[in-house]
Amino acid sequence: MARSGNVGSKVKTQTIVKRPKGQKPEIAINTTETNEKGDLQAKALLAGLLILAAALLGGGLFWTGSRLYAAVMHAPVDWVSVAFSVTTIAIMFFVARSLVWLSYFGAILFASKAKAWRSQESLCRQALGLWRVIPGAASTAALALAQNLLGQEKYDEAIKVAEEQWQRFGSSAKADQNLALLCATVGLAYQMRGNARESVSWNERSIEGFKALFEQVANPKGMMAKLASTQSSQWVGPMRMHMAVVYLHNANAYFGMMNYRQAKENYKRAVDAANQAPDSNEKREVLNVAREQMSRLKHA
């Protein structure tokens, strides 16, 4: 087994490399009790960050509102200042939305590092409940929550979280690395339940998500996509490694279904994807396992 991280969100995600023939994969199960002190600290951190965000927003609105009032009361009306103040207020609400998410993200990340599983789950569910306010944060919170549940062997709950997220945003054309990783997570959850067909379905969704990411980097459209492409060297390699592992999981699922032709093809694609990733122990392990399995299936 190997572990890998989500570069964009810093949420840890588990990947399973080895799978004994005829058996389910073994994953790292979280049997430790939650860090109660960490639970309290995570909640306190969230409260503090939200208070700070509210103070910054309140102070900014007061200052901008004062300028707006002065501009309106001025004779004649200072329309330039009015336009500037109204635009500033509108921007501040977008900034406030980002601050709310950063508050949750900081608390969730702290809870994860402190092994405060109870507060991590609670904070993730709260963030998911705010998906209309902070839609871009939902995939990160869903991924962290699904990984938390997977580690506790709560496979049905992990699957439910992912399916709800997919129904909301799965049809979106926007590339989302967290959504791709989430699909890989639920594919693993189905594999642990012994449902190879559903595992393959979710693995394929994950693979398509990674392909969309790489296409976006190769042909960026829009200012944000072009900005992200300039930093692609920092995360494309690790994402290639994630995709290689998903191909390996998919091959294992096909192998369990005795579809050896598809299993062999996915092992080959795992090798191709891993060869494009940076050198690491995980890469070497994936390559060794995939090549070994391909040699066993050379007549398939």
Helices and strands as residue ranges (DSSP letters): E 2-5, E 12-15, H 36-73, H 79-113, H 117-129, G 135-137, H 138-151, H 155-169, H 177-192, H 196-218, H 223-229, G 232-234, H 236-256, H 260-275, H 281-296
